[in-house]
């Protein structure tokens, strides 16, 4: 089983769970799926993602699910708002064209102190 502090690498397909867009893919690490579902963006790497479990680098519900898994396990999870982005607040939601973020770049990285 995966434990806090381990670095894991995952692949995923994120689908909308309910509502008028139920079942539609909104994010994935699989380029083929992205193309089939019409969400492909050539600027995205479509590579598995790695993160240290317990550091809060991904949605809490994903971390919780990963803690119950072993290498090569596959499962379907449904995230409640509190395990994902929080309760929907309509006044905080607005559309931003993808081109809004075309000029985002990393300036520097600092390796964590492991001592």
Buried (B, 14 or more C-beta within 10 A) or exposed (E): EBEEEEEBEBEBBBBEEEEEEEEEBEEBBBBEBBEEBEBBEEEEEBEEBEBBBBEEEBBBBBBEBBBEBEEEEEEEBEBEEEBBEEEEEEEEEEEEEEEEEEEEEEEEEEEEEEE
